[in-house]
């Protein structure tokens, strides 16, 4: 029989012919019309995707159970179904589990979706990988959502469109929901971060003219680009140069530049370097303009960068839709965390409507095997990684840096703000429901450039720095 391979994320999980990791929006090589079979409704039979909400929910439960059995490896699922037979596996599963009761319980727990048509804003960077790839690869469809992912020019637009409800949810820099909830840099409105998108994944890039200036103490008078004031990029750059004895407000200049404009500004000589999200660090190397001075993972290994965020109002008024959306995001983030999936993801997010970058550039970032611009090929598998858990201690560290550099003043209830914005407990519950590991604790200490951050002593941590505004 010919492999139909219709790439529906809501396809029959017991059918070895169907991929469950690509959706109707996917235009990767495998999903091009020339490479997939065309199936008529009369041919599709029971493998066709469900068309009503009840059937969609039933299929979602079946898919979740089967994917969990195979460690979320679609390749292993398809191999096993072909070997044993999908009908045999379905019958065995039904004999072991009360499938009808599970489906009914899930429907009762989730309830009908208040909204199925959603707009989610994103910036075209690899940090947004789970939010972006969930569109072509069918993760939103899997949870009954029709999501329009909207490429956005800059973080100020992401913020403003989120505040004005033009976006139902958005890809944000992890400090943004904290700042917006405090009314810092914008009008005040409560936002929540139920999932982190990526950890690590940034770098400091210098112009090729500065290959003889690897010591940051030689950077006095340099101008650097960062993507936004309320960004890990800004706070990590400030932290890095301050640890090398430079005052980031006096010894260097820091300019806000949208990520897609970083390389052009470096080429024009408007900046000496930048701390930017990828793929623009790698793009500077690709175009022989700059080199990678240091990965941010070497400043703080495991640091958060971008986040999935929405207003507290949206979550409160659309609890079932919010729950489905969070499940889709966590599912996609966990799929992105597997290095075996990175090349496939690179191809899915490369097209013009997403990152608009050469696949080879994205692959170098996602796989961690990359040219550094200094004549070497590096192999750093965790150059970027994906972990959805929004640690409260991450939020506390961000708040200390916002206070350190004068973005917030006066008393800050670090722990309460962290709990209100970074929803670690909620993320843990959803992760475990989906069959993923999640930590018991919601906070932990970090080592950042050899200095311990104790999340229980944020004010003492602030007072330990020689350079700062607070």
FENLINCOR-V285210 format. One line per field, one symbol per residue. ss: DSSP state (H for helix, E for strand, L for the rest). psi: psi as a letter, one per 20 degrees, with the letter a starting at -180 (. if undefined). Layout:
ss=???
psi=???
This chain:
ss=LLLLLLLLLLLLLLLLLLLLLLLLLLLLHHHLLLLLLLLLHHHHHHHLLLLLHHHHHHHHHHHHHHHHHLLLLHHHHHHHHHHHLHHHHHHHHHHHLLHHHHHHHHHHHHLLLLLLEEEEEELLLHHHHHHHHHHHLLHHHHLLLEEEEEELLLHHHHHHHHHLLLLLEEEEEHHHHHHHHHLLLLLLLLEEEEEELLEELEEEEEEHHHLLLLLHHHLLLLEEEELLLLLHHHHHHHHHHHHLLLLLLLLLEEEELLHHHHHHHHHHLLLLEEEEELLHHHHHHHLLLEEEEEEHHHLLLLLELEEEEEEHHHHHHLHHHHHHHHHHHHHHHHHHLLHHHHHHHHHHHLLLLLLLLLHHHHHHHHHLEEELLLLLEEELLLLEELLLLLLHHHHHHHHHHHHHLLLLLLLLLHHHHHHHHELHHHHHHHHHHLLLLLLLLLLLLEEELLEEELLLLHHHHHHLLLLLLL
psi=qpohlikpikroiioiipqjjqaiipkrghjqhiiqqpprhhhgbiiqqqirhghghghggggggghhhkkkohghghgghhghphhgggggghhhqmgghgggggghghrqphqioqppqqpmrihjgghghhfhjjhghhkkqnpopopqhrhhhggghghjkhphrqpqphighgghhikoirqpqpqqnipqgqqbjrqppqqhikijmiohijjpiqpqqqhqgmqhgghhgggghhijjpoiihhrqpqpppgiigghhghijhqhrqoqqqjhghhhghjkhrqogqqihigopjqqfrrpqrqhgghgimhgggggghggggghghhhiohiiggggghhjhrgidhlqphhgghhghhjoqpiijjqpqnnhkgqrooionphhghggghhhhhhjjhqrappnghggghhgomgggggggghhijqqqqgriqrqqooljppooiilhhhggiiphprh.
